[in-house]
Amino acid sequence: MQPNDMAKRMFLKVAGVGIISAAAYQVSQFLGVLPARAEGKPKSGSAEFINRLACVINADGSIARGFMIERCELKGDNEYVITWKLPLQGEAKTNFSATIGSSTEEAVQPGFITVGLMKDPNKMQVHTYDVSGKPAGRSFHIAAFRDR
């Protein structure tokens, strides 16, 4: 069996149940089974719609990791403005899941998190609080689900 045939079979088996791992996706792209994307963006002229965005932000506002995140700005003690590479509003209708959580292996202080859209369609705001409701910096995870 040729490597390309093996990748096709792996992709078809995984895609048949609607799940594909990042490693399988990258191997499939490398072998030409799936179209490649430049810097996480669809090829120009492509009608591909990206339906998920994700990031992990450190308490200091730096990006630990993410998909389709452009930048994060910390404003004050607990306000984070996240700019994504894709719009959250307009053609897309976006829902969020957010949680306080560690970016790697550090201890996590408990707290609360809120999210909201901004006038700029590519931006959202996040506020974090300690358990008493006082503004406090916290590392957090965001998953954004985009629909049409």
Beta strands, then each sheet from edge to edge (+ up, - down):
strand 1: 52-57
strand 2: 63-67
strand 3: 69-75
strand 4: 79-84
strand 5: 93-100
strand 6: 112-117
strand 7: 123-129
strand 8: 140-147
sheet 1: 2+ 1- 8+ 5-
sheet 2: 3+ 4- 7+ 6-
end
